[in-house]
Every structure is written in C-alpha cells, then in structure tokens.
Amino acid sequence: MNPADMFTQVGSVIASVMFAWAMFKQYCPYSVQEYFDKYSKRAFTFVYPYIQISFNEFTGDRFMRSEAYSTIENYLGSRSSTQAKRLKADVVKNSQSVVLSMDDYEEVEDEFQGVKLRWASGKHISKTQSVSFYPVTDEKKYYKLTFHKRHRQLILGDYLNHVLKEGNEIKVRNRQRKLYTNSGSYWRHVVFQHPASFETLAMEAERKQEIVDDLVIFSKAEDFYARIGRAWKRGYLLFGPPGTGKSTMIAAMANLLNYDIYDLELTAVKDNTELRKLLIETTTRSIIVIEDIDCSLDLTGQRKKKKEDEGERDEKDPKPKLPKEEDSKQSQVTLSGILNFVDGLWSACRGERLIVFTTNFVEKLDPALIRKGRMDKHIELSYCSFEAFQVLAKNYLRLDSHHLFARIQELLGETKMTPAEVAEHLMPKTISGDAKVCLESLIGALEKAKEDAILKAEEEAKEKEKESARLKAEEEAKEKEREKAKAEEEAKEKAKAAEEAKEKDSSAAENAKKHAKDNGFCDNGNGELNNKENKQEGFSH
C-alpha cells in the first residue's frame, strides 16, 4: 500500500469516528452520555496517571490578581532562562539586571527531591461581542503544573510551599516600585524612578516632620486598625495653587514608604463597575492618586446638568428618548461611585493603602468627598516661604547662607511666588553656576512680581472705584426714576381725586334739581328755584 492510499484510509476512518461521535452527542440520551463519560474518564486515568493543577492570573471573575500566580512567575524565572526557548525579559534595579520569565505556551521542567515535574504557561483570549466605546479584550493567563499521581502528597505539601517561599524571596530581591495608569478597566505600569524626598521638598521643616510622622505611623499601624475595626487605609487631600509641589509630595510619599503609585484617570473609566474593578486590582503598599479631581469629572455639575436636561425634555416631550451618542461615550462615573471607591465596602479589600486627591480649588469639591473619614488629612501647599526658599537654595546652589538672603526674605514676605517659580530662577544659567547670578535673578523676579502686584492692586482699586461709581450712578438713576414715577403716581392720584370730587358735586347738583322739581320748584334761569304756586297767586291778585 502506497502512502497516499494509507492517508486516504486514515482520513476516512477519522471522519467516520467524528461523525459517529457527533451523532452520539446529539441523539444519545443524557443519562447514557453521563454513564459513558464517567467510565471513560476512569479508563483514561489508567492510561494517563498524571495530575494537573492550574494557577490562574486572576481570581473571582478577574476581580483580583492572584498572589500565587505572581510568586510562581518569579520562581520559574531562573528555570526558564536555562530551559525555555521563548522568554520574556524585563530590566529592573536601575538597569543593572535582567529578569527572565516564560513566554506564553512554553514549558519547563523542574525537579524536587528526585521527582520530576512539568510547568506550562498559557492563556485564554475571548473578546466581548458588544459594540462599545471602551473595547475590552479578556485575556486570562495561567500556569499549569503536571506531575504523577503517586507524588500527590509531596507536591501538594512540601513542593508548593518550597515554590511559594523561593518565589517570594526572588520577588523581594527584584522588587521595584511601579507607576500604574489605567486604560479602561486595566492597569498598565512603568518603573517608578522619581528622586523626590522630604529632605529636598520645599516646605517648612516642622510641617514636613508632621507629615513624615503621620505616614510612618500609618505604615506600622496594622494591628491598631484591626483593633479599632477600620480598614487599613488613609486619605490625604493636597490643595493649593499650581506649582506648589503637590505631585512632588506624592512622589516623596512613595519613596519614603516604598509604595507603588496608581495614577487613576477618571475620564478613562467607563462606569462605577469598572472603577470598582480597578480598585480591587490595586495591591497593598500602594498610593492611589486622583490628580486635579475638580477637573477630572464635574460630578456635582454633572448631576445638576442631568436634572436640568431631563426637566427640559419632560416639558417639551413627555415621551422618553434614547440616550444620545455623546452621552454614551462620556464616563458614567458618579459621585456615589467615587465615595464608595474611597471608603465603601469594596475599599477594604486591600490593606495598607493611601488615597490621595489633589486640587487647585478645594472650594469646588463636594463637601461629602473631602470630609474627615474620607480625606483624613488636609495639607495646604501654598506660596514659597523663606524657609522653603532655604531648602531650594541648598538643593540647587548648595548654599546655607548668603548676604542676599535678607533681601529675598523681605521680598518673599511682600509678594507671592510659587516654589516652582523660585526653583526656575535658582537653576544655574552658566557653566560656572555662579550662585550670585541666580540669587540676583530671583531678586529681580521678586521685585518685578511686587511691582506687578502693586500695579494690579491699583488697577483693581481703579476698577473697583469705577464699578462703585457705576453702581452709584445706576442707583441714583434708579432713585430718580423711582421719584419721578412716584411724582407721576401722586399727580395721577390728585387728578383722579379732583375728578371724583367734581363728579360727586355734579351728581349732588343733579340730585338737588331733581328733588326740587319733584317738590314744585322751577329754575328761573339764574340758578334760583321759584315756587310755581306762589307765582300764580301773585298774578291773580
């Protein structure tokens, strides 16, 4: 038999088997199928006596990343470098070392106490079928461990404990802080390498020490929070003008506590459900940041606008309408969702976390969002003081004192300038880095800012005077209008009263004439009434 005929026969047999199996699955009663599956699996265990354990990347419907998965990934890194043909590489520790891990659909072998095992990596990919402005690809990775069933006790006990212990040790050695940002309902990260520290932060020493003490106490307060029955988290509200160091303080917090940072962009979150998923996937020992929260989503304005739009729609057309395409594309995160994110039940799913809000205009925020218990500590970062300037001078110019400091102290007390603006003038402008040049540049800028502030104040005073004069003129004009209207009203009242009096007199005269006529009197033409009977008697005499 030639190879072509052999492949033809094999193909026919396979097709027949597949057809028979399809007919069996479709028409055979379920009870018979269940009986067949039960005994076929038993028969298969005799042929394939291996046990498989899967470790999925996410647990609970992608709500939380599995710690076991991350630990196994670290453990398999060293073994992958010597066995796997396809690897993934990442640089850590300031580009001084490379960490390798298995690529997808790759296998490596391991040995423990003379027992051989096999690890395999894989992933399931499924795309949502709905049309959405936020397309989501559901990718679920996993590691699969395969071993002989006679080694079950050894693997489930000693081996897995060995894997977790060694994987955690590798994780500690290779740990690097990360800066996460959200893309839809997923987090993406880069290595966080910011040099900020509280020593270099432009702020009064007493205030810095207060914040540092608060952070350190929080990081060591796990037992305290458990004892009082509160979730191990703390909220910070940083507010002040732009350029006062809010973002720098967040970086200093992360460096002090060795925490990761999750920079949450609310406008990229579809709704409250995605916001909750993002919260659950954050790790412990992290800082969750929402910068410029007053600009991220106009939550209170959003609710008011929605009510007004609904009211106008109900007045014009009582029939309900489908949502506009623009509305469907906008983020549907609500104030209630933010409040639950900060201190709702889901916020307690992880411990040792800081939640930090920043804003330039604290008065714009909803009071419910920043009350004590949600934002536990409010930190105002204002304009540069002389003590903050001294920190900047030491950082930029390595100066502890200078004869120009007195003039700078005087000017800082008379004008407003942010630490960022001060730092720009202290930046060396020449190769020699002459400190005097930088300080004189700062003095010139402060003097100009002072002059500008004076001119601005004068202009504002003039504008205020003009506005006062305008308001006064308008008030006088209104008063004249009121007096004129009052005089016209009084004249109308007088004319009306005179008319009424005239009408009353005329009516009285008419009544008198009528009464006289009824009693036999007549008008003599001179306005006098004569009795007709007396007149007739005179003629007769």
C-alpha positions as CSV (number, residue, x, y, z in Angstrom):
1,M,0.0,0.0,0.0
2,N,1.4,3.3,-1.0
3,P,1.4,6.3,1.4
4,A,-1.3,8.1,-0.5
5,D,-3.8,5.2,-0.1
6,M,-2.8,4.8,3.6
7,F,-3.5,8.5,4.4
8,T,-6.8,8.3,2.4
9,Q,-8.0,5.3,4.6
10,V,-6.8,7.0,7.8
11,G,-8.7,10.2,6.9
12,S,-11.9,8.1,6.1
13,V,-11.7,6.4,9.5
14,I,-11.2,9.7,11.4
15,A,-14.1,11.3,9.5
16,S,-16.3,8.2,10.3
17,V,-15.4,8.4,14.0
18,M,-16.1,12.1,14.2
19,F,-19.4,11.6,12.5
20,A,-20.4,8.8,14.9
21,W,-19.3,10.8,17.9
22,A,-21.4,13.8,16.7
23,M,-24.4,11.6,16.3
24,F,-23.9,10.1,19.7
25,K,-23.6,13.5,21.4
26,Q,-26.7,14.8,19.6
27,Y,-29.2,11.9,19.8
28,C,-28.0,9.7,22.7
29,P,-29.9,10.3,26.0
30,Y,-28.1,12.4,28.6
31,S,-28.1,9.7,31.2
32,V,-26.3,7.3,28.8
33,Q,-23.8,10.0,27.9
34,E,-23.1,10.7,31.6
35,Y,-22.6,7.0,32.3
36,F,-20.3,6.7,29.3
37,D,-18.3,9.8,30.4
38,K,-17.9,8.5,33.9
39,Y,-16.4,5.2,32.9
40,S,-14.4,6.7,30.0
41,K,-12.7,9.1,32.5
42,R,-11.9,6.2,34.8
43,A,-10.4,4.3,31.9
44,F,-8.4,7.3,30.9
45,T,-6.8,7.6,34.4
46,F,-5.3,4.2,34.0
47,V,-3.7,5.3,30.6
48,Y,-2.7,8.8,31.8
49,P,-1.9,8.7,35.5
50,Y,-0.9,12.4,35.8
51,I,-2.4,15.2,37.8
52,Q,-2.7,18.8,36.6
53,I,-3.0,22.0,38.8
54,S,-3.8,25.3,37.2
55,F,-2.8,28.6,38.7
56,N,-4.9,31.4,37.1
57,E,-3.7,35.0,36.9
58,F,-6.9,36.4,38.2
59,T,-9.3,35.0,40.8
60,G,-13.0,35.7,41.2
61,D,-14.1,36.8,37.7
62,R,-10.9,38.9,37.1
63,F,-11.6,40.8,40.3
64,M,-8.1,40.3,41.9
65,R,-4.7,39.3,40.6
66,S,-3.6,36.1,42.2
67,E,-0.6,36.3,44.5
68,A,0.2,32.7,43.8
69,Y,0.5,33.4,40.1
70,S,3.0,36.2,40.7
71,T,5.0,34.1,43.1
72,I,5.2,31.2,40.6
73,E,6.2,33.6,37.8
74,N,9.1,34.7,39.9
75,Y,10.0,31.1,40.8
76,L,10.0,29.9,37.2
77,G,12.2,32.8,36.0
78,S,15.5,31.2,36.8
79,R,14.5,27.9,35.4
80,S,13.1,29.4,32.3
81,S,16.4,31.0,31.4
82,T,18.1,27.6,31.1
83,Q,15.3,25.5,29.6
84,A,12.8,27.6,27.7
85,K,13.3,28.5,24.1
86,R,11.0,31.6,24.2
87,L,11.4,34.0,27.1
88,K,10.2,37.4,28.2
89,A,12.7,39.9,29.6
90,D,12.4,42.8,31.9
91,V,15.0,45.2,33.3
92,V,15.0,46.0,37.0
93,K,17.1,47.6,39.7
94,N,18.1,50.7,37.7
95,S,19.0,48.7,34.5
96,Q,21.6,46.6,36.4
97,S,20.0,43.2,36.0
98,V,17.5,41.4,33.7
99,V,14.7,39.3,34.9
100,L,13.5,36.5,32.6
101,S,10.2,34.7,32.6
102,M,8.4,32.1,30.4
103,D,6.7,33.3,27.3
104,D,3.2,32.2,26.6
105,Y,2.7,28.5,25.6
106,E,6.1,27.5,26.8
107,E,7.1,24.5,29.0
108,V,9.9,23.9,31.5
109,E,10.8,21.0,33.8
110,D,11.6,21.1,37.5
111,E,12.9,18.6,40.0
112,F,12.2,18.3,43.7
113,Q,13.6,15.5,45.9
114,G,14.1,13.3,42.9
115,V,10.6,13.9,41.5
116,K,10.3,15.4,38.0
117,L,7.5,17.9,37.3
118,R,6.5,20.0,34.3
119,W,5.3,23.6,34.2
120,A,3.5,25.1,31.2
121,S,2.2,28.6,30.6
122,G,-0.8,29.5,28.5
123,K,-3.7,32.0,28.2
124,H,-7.3,32.1,27.2
125,I,-8.4,35.0,25.0
126,S,-12.0,36.0,24.4
127,K,-13.3,39.2,23.0
128,T,-16.6,40.8,24.0
129,Q,-19.1,40.7,21.3
130,S,-20.8,44.0,22.2
131,V,-20.1,47.3,20.4
132,S,-18.6,49.7,22.9
133,F,-16.6,52.9,23.1
134,Y,-14.3,51.0,25.5
135,P,-13.3,47.8,23.7
136,V,-12.2,45.1,26.0
137,T,-10.1,42.0,25.3
138,D,-10.5,39.5,28.1
139,E,-7.1,37.8,28.4
140,K,-6.7,35.2,31.2
141,K,-3.2,33.8,31.7
142,Y,-2.4,30.7,33.7
143,Y,0.4,28.3,34.8
144,K,-0.2,24.6,34.7
145,L,1.7,22.1,36.9
146,T,1.7,18.4,35.8
147,F,3.0,15.5,38.0
148,H,2.5,11.8,38.6
149,K,-0.4,10.9,40.9
150,R,1.8,8.8,43.2
151,H,3.6,12.0,44.3
152,R,0.4,13.9,45.2
153,Q,1.2,14.3,48.9
154,L,4.8,15.5,48.3
155,I,3.8,18.0,45.6
156,L,0.7,19.4,47.4
157,G,2.7,19.8,50.6
158,D,6.4,20.4,50.6
159,Y,6.9,21.3,46.9
160,L,4.3,24.0,46.7
161,N,5.5,25.5,50.0
162,H,9.0,25.5,48.5
163,V,7.8,27.2,45.4
164,L,6.0,30.0,47.3
165,K,8.9,30.6,49.7
166,E,11.5,30.8,47.0
167,G,9.3,32.9,44.7
168,N,8.7,35.4,47.5
169,E,12.4,35.7,48.2
170,I,13.1,36.4,44.5
171,K,10.3,39.0,44.5
172,V,11.8,40.8,47.4
173,R,15.3,40.8,45.7
174,N,13.9,42.1,42.4
175,R,11.2,44.4,43.7
176,Q,11.0,47.8,42.1
177,R,8.4,50.5,42.6
178,K,5.9,50.9,39.8
179,L,3.8,53.7,38.5
180,Y,0.5,52.4,37.2
181,T,-2.1,54.1,35.0
182,N,-5.4,52.8,33.8
183,S,-6.5,52.0,30.3
184,G,-10.2,51.3,30.5
185,S,-10.6,48.7,33.3
186,Y,-6.9,47.5,33.1
187,W,-3.8,48.8,34.8
188,R,-0.5,49.3,32.8
189,H,2.7,50.2,34.5
190,V,6.2,51.6,34.1
191,V,9.1,51.6,36.5
192,F,8.8,54.5,39.0
193,Q,12.1,56.3,39.3
194,H,11.5,59.7,40.9
195,P,14.2,61.2,43.1
196,A,11.9,63.3,45.3
197,S,12.2,63.1,49.0
198,F,11.0,65.0,52.0
199,E,14.6,66.3,52.6
200,T,14.5,68.1,49.3
201,L,10.8,69.1,49.5
202,A,10.4,72.9,49.6
203,M,8.4,73.2,52.8
204,E,8.8,74.3,56.4
205,A,10.7,71.7,58.5
206,E,8.0,71.4,61.1
207,R,5.3,70.7,58.7
208,K,7.4,68.2,56.8
209,Q,8.2,66.3,60.0
210,E,4.5,66.3,60.9
211,I,3.6,64.6,57.6
212,V,6.5,62.2,57.8
213,D,5.5,61.1,61.3
214,D,1.9,60.6,60.1
215,L,3.0,58.4,57.2
216,V,5.4,56.3,59.2
217,I,2.8,55.7,62.0
218,F,0.3,54.7,59.4
219,S,2.6,52.2,57.8
220,K,3.2,50.5,61.1
221,A,-0.4,50.6,62.3
222,E,-1.9,47.3,61.0
223,D,-2.7,46.0,64.5
224,F,-4.1,49.3,65.6
225,Y,-6.5,49.5,62.6
226,A,-7.6,45.9,63.2
227,R,-8.2,46.6,66.9
228,I,-10.4,49.7,66.2
229,G,-12.3,47.9,63.4
230,R,-11.3,50.1,60.4
231,A,-9.9,49.3,57.0
232,W,-6.1,49.9,56.9
233,K,-6.2,53.0,54.6
234,R,-5.8,56.7,54.9
235,G,-6.9,59.7,52.8
236,Y,-4.9,62.8,52.0
237,L,-6.1,65.9,50.3
238,L,-3.4,68.1,48.8
239,F,-4.6,71.5,47.7
240,G,-3.1,74.8,46.7
241,P,-2.1,76.9,43.6
242,P,-0.4,75.3,40.6
243,G,3.4,74.9,41.1
244,T,3.3,74.4,44.8
245,G,4.6,70.8,44.8
246,K,1.6,68.6,45.1
247,S,2.8,65.9,42.6
248,T,6.3,66.1,44.1
249,M,4.9,65.4,47.6
250,I,3.2,62.3,46.3
251,A,6.5,61.0,44.8
252,A,8.2,61.8,48.2
253,M,5.5,59.8,50.0
254,A,6.1,56.8,47.7
255,N,9.8,57.0,48.1
256,L,9.5,57.3,51.9
257,L,7.2,54.3,52.3
258,N,8.5,52.3,49.3
259,Y,4.9,52.2,47.9
260,D,3.7,51.8,44.3
261,I,1.6,54.6,42.8
262,Y,-1.7,54.1,40.9
263,D,-2.5,57.2,38.9
264,L,-6.2,57.0,38.3
265,E,-7.6,58.9,35.3
266,L,-11.4,59.1,36.0
267,T,-12.3,60.2,32.5
268,A,-10.9,56.9,31.1
269,V,-13.2,54.8,33.4
270,K,-16.5,53.8,31.7
271,D,-18.7,53.5,34.8
272,N,-18.8,52.6,38.5
273,T,-18.3,48.9,37.9
274,E,-15.0,49.4,36.1
275,L,-13.9,51.8,38.8
276,R,-14.6,49.0,41.4
277,K,-12.6,46.5,39.3
278,L,-9.7,48.9,39.1
279,L,-9.8,49.4,42.9
280,I,-9.8,45.7,43.6
281,E,-6.8,45.1,41.3
282,T,-4.6,47.5,43.2
283,T,-2.0,46.0,45.5
284,T,-1.2,46.5,49.1
285,R,1.5,49.1,50.0
286,S,0.3,51.5,47.3
287,I,-0.8,55.1,46.8
288,I,-3.9,55.6,44.7
289,V,-3.8,59.1,43.2
290,I,-6.5,61.2,41.6
291,E,-4.9,64.4,40.5
292,D,-6.9,67.6,39.8
293,I,-10.1,65.8,40.9
294,D,-12.1,69.1,40.4
295,C,-11.2,68.9,36.7
296,S,-11.3,65.1,36.2
297,L,-15.1,64.8,36.4
298,D,-17.6,67.7,37.2
299,L,-19.5,65.4,39.4
300,T,-21.9,67.8,41.1
301,G,-22.3,69.9,37.9
302,Q,-22.9,66.6,36.1
303,R,-25.8,65.7,38.3
304,K,-27.3,69.3,38.1
305,K,-27.0,69.4,34.3
306,K,-28.6,66.0,34.0
307,K,-31.6,67.0,36.1
308,E,-32.0,70.2,34.1
309,D,-31.8,68.3,30.8
310,E,-34.4,65.8,32.0
311,G,-36.7,68.6,33.1
312,E,-36.5,70.4,29.8
313,R,-37.1,67.1,27.9
314,D,-40.1,66.3,30.0
315,E,-41.6,69.8,29.4
316,K,-41.1,69.6,25.6
317,D,-41.9,65.9,25.1
318,P,-43.2,63.6,27.8
319,K,-42.2,60.6,25.8
320,P,-38.8,59.0,26.9
321,K,-36.0,59.3,24.4
322,L,-33.0,57.1,23.8
323,P,-29.7,58.4,25.2
324,K,-27.6,60.5,22.8
325,E,-24.4,59.1,21.3
326,E,-22.4,61.8,23.1
327,D,-23.8,60.7,26.5
328,S,-23.0,57.0,25.8
329,K,-19.3,57.9,25.1
330,Q,-18.9,60.0,28.3
331,S,-17.7,58.5,31.5
332,Q,-20.7,57.4,33.7
333,V,-18.7,57.5,36.9
334,T,-20.9,59.2,39.6
335,L,-20.2,60.9,42.9
336,S,-21.6,57.9,44.7
337,G,-19.2,55.6,42.9
338,I,-16.3,57.8,43.9
339,L,-17.4,57.9,47.6
340,N,-17.7,54.1,47.6
341,F,-14.3,53.9,46.0
342,V,-12.8,55.9,48.8
343,D,-14.4,54.4,51.9
344,G,-17.2,51.9,50.8
345,L,-17.2,48.2,51.5
346,W,-15.0,47.4,48.4
347,S,-12.3,49.8,49.6
348,A,-11.5,47.4,52.4
349,C,-10.5,44.6,50.0
350,R,-6.8,45.5,50.3
351,G,-4.8,46.9,53.2
352,E,-2.1,49.4,53.7
353,R,-3.1,51.9,51.1
354,L,-3.1,55.7,50.8
355,I,-5.7,57.5,48.8
356,V,-4.6,61.0,47.7
357,F,-6.7,63.7,46.0
358,T,-5.1,66.9,44.6
359,T,-6.9,70.0,43.6
360,N,-6.2,73.7,42.8
361,F,-9.6,74.8,44.1
362,V,-10.7,73.0,47.2
363,E,-13.9,75.1,47.4
364,K,-15.2,73.5,44.2
365,L,-15.3,70.0,45.7
366,D,-18.4,68.4,47.1
367,P,-18.1,68.5,50.9
368,A,-19.1,64.8,51.1
369,L,-16.0,63.9,49.1
370,I,-13.4,65.6,51.4
371,R,-15.0,65.2,54.9
372,K,-13.0,63.7,57.7
373,G,-13.1,59.9,57.5
374,R,-12.6,60.0,53.7
375,M,-9.8,62.6,53.4
376,D,-8.3,62.2,56.9
377,K,-5.6,64.8,56.5
378,H,-5.8,68.1,54.6
379,I,-2.5,69.5,53.5
380,E,-2.4,73.0,52.1
381,L,0.6,73.7,49.8
382,S,0.9,77.5,49.4
383,Y,3.3,80.0,48.0
384,C,7.0,79.9,48.8
385,S,8.1,81.0,52.2
386,F,11.6,82.0,53.2
387,E,12.2,78.6,55.0
388,A,11.1,76.8,51.8
389,F,13.4,79.0,49.8
390,Q,16.3,78.0,52.1
391,V,15.6,74.3,51.2
392,L,15.7,75.2,47.5
393,A,18.9,77.2,47.8
394,K,20.6,74.3,49.5
395,N,19.3,71.9,46.8
396,Y,20.1,74.0,43.8
397,L,23.1,76.1,44.9
398,R,24.4,74.3,48.0
399,L,24.1,77.5,50.0
400,D,23.2,77.7,53.7
401,S,23.6,81.4,53.8
402,H,24.3,84.5,51.6
403,H,24.2,88.2,52.1
404,L,21.4,88.4,49.5
405,F,19.2,86.1,51.6
406,A,18.0,89.1,53.7
407,R,16.6,90.9,50.7
408,I,15.0,87.7,49.4
409,Q,13.4,87.2,52.8
410,E,12.0,90.7,52.7
411,L,10.6,90.3,49.2
412,L,9.1,86.9,49.9
413,G,7.1,88.4,52.8
414,E,5.7,91.1,50.5
415,T,4.9,89.1,47.3
416,K,3.6,85.7,46.2
417,M,5.7,83.3,44.2
418,T,5.3,79.5,44.0
419,P,8.2,77.1,44.8
420,A,8.3,76.1,41.1
421,E,8.9,79.7,40.0
422,V,11.6,80.2,42.7
423,A,13.3,77.0,41.6
424,E,13.4,78.1,38.0
425,H,15.4,81.2,38.9
426,L,17.7,79.2,41.1
427,M,18.6,76.8,38.3
428,P,22.2,77.6,37.2
429,K,22.3,79.6,34.0
430,T,26.0,79.4,33.3
431,I,28.6,76.6,33.2
432,S,30.3,78.1,36.3
433,G,27.0,78.0,38.1
434,D,27.5,81.3,39.9
435,A,25.1,81.4,42.9
436,K,25.1,85.2,43.0
437,V,23.8,85.4,39.4
438,C,20.9,83.1,40.3
439,L,20.0,84.9,43.5
440,E,20.1,88.3,41.7
441,S,17.8,86.8,39.1
442,L,15.4,85.7,41.8
443,I,15.5,89.1,43.4
444,G,14.8,90.8,40.1
445,A,11.8,88.5,39.5
446,L,10.5,89.1,43.1
447,E,10.8,92.9,42.6
448,K,9.0,92.7,39.3
449,A,6.3,90.5,40.8
450,K,6.0,93.0,43.7
451,E,5.6,95.9,41.2
452,D,3.2,93.9,39.1
453,A,1.2,93.1,42.3
454,I,1.1,96.8,43.2
455,L,0.0,97.8,39.7
456,K,-2.6,95.0,39.7
457,A,-3.8,96.2,43.1
458,E,-4.0,99.8,41.8
459,E,-5.8,98.7,38.6
460,E,-8.2,96.6,40.7
461,A,-8.8,99.6,43.0
462,K,-9.5,101.8,40.0
463,E,-11.8,99.1,38.6
464,K,-13.4,98.8,41.9
465,E,-13.9,102.6,42.1
466,K,-15.3,102.6,38.5
467,E,-17.6,99.8,39.4
468,S,-18.6,101.6,42.6
469,A,-19.2,104.8,40.6
470,R,-21.1,102.9,38.0
471,L,-23.2,101.2,40.6
472,K,-23.8,104.5,42.4
473,A,-24.8,106.2,39.2
474,E,-27.1,103.4,38.4
475,E,-28.6,103.6,41.9
476,E,-29.1,107.4,41.6
477,A,-30.7,106.9,38.2
478,K,-32.9,104.3,39.6
479,E,-33.7,106.6,42.6
480,K,-34.6,109.4,40.2
481,E,-36.8,107.0,38.2
482,R,-38.5,105.9,41.4
483,E,-39.0,109.6,42.5
484,K,-40.3,110.5,39.0
485,A,-42.6,107.5,39.0
486,K,-43.8,108.4,42.5
487,A,-44.5,112.0,41.5
488,E,-46.4,110.9,38.4
489,E,-48.3,108.5,40.6
490,E,-49.2,111.2,43.1
491,A,-50.2,113.6,40.2
492,K,-52.5,110.9,38.9
493,E,-53.9,110.3,42.3
494,K,-54.6,114.0,42.8
495,A,-56.2,114.3,39.3
496,K,-58.3,111.3,40.0
497,A,-59.4,112.7,43.4
498,A,-60.3,116.0,41.8
499,E,-62.2,114.3,39.0
500,E,-64.0,112.2,41.6
501,A,-64.9,115.3,43.6
502,K,-66.2,117.1,40.5
503,E,-68.3,114.1,39.6
504,K,-69.5,114.0,43.1
505,D,-70.5,117.7,43.1
506,S,-72.2,117.4,39.7
507,S,-74.1,114.4,40.9
508,A,-75.2,116.2,44.1
509,A,-76.4,119.2,42.0
510,E,-78.4,117.0,39.7
511,N,-80.0,115.2,42.6
512,A,-80.9,118.6,44.2
513,K,-82.6,119.8,41.0
514,K,-84.5,116.6,40.6
515,H,-85.6,116.9,44.2
516,A,-86.7,120.5,43.8
517,K,-88.6,119.7,40.6
518,D,-90.4,116.9,42.3
519,N,-91.5,119.4,45.1
520,G,-92.8,122.1,42.7
521,F,-89.8,124.3,42.2
522,C,-88.6,125.5,38.8
523,D,-85.4,127.1,37.6
524,N,-85.7,130.9,36.9
525,G,-82.7,130.9,34.6
526,N,-80.4,132.4,37.2
527,G,-79.8,129.3,39.1
528,E,-82.7,130.1,41.5
529,L,-85.7,128.0,42.2
530,N,-89.2,129.6,42.5
531,N,-92.4,128.1,43.7
532,K,-94.9,127.8,40.8
533,E,-97.9,128.1,43.1
534,N,-96.7,131.4,44.7
535,K,-96.1,132.9,41.2
536,Q,-99.6,132.1,40.1
537,E,-101.2,133.6,43.2
538,G,-99.4,136.9,42.5
539,F,-100.9,137.1,39.1
540,S,-104.4,136.6,40.4
541,H,-104.1,139.4,42.9
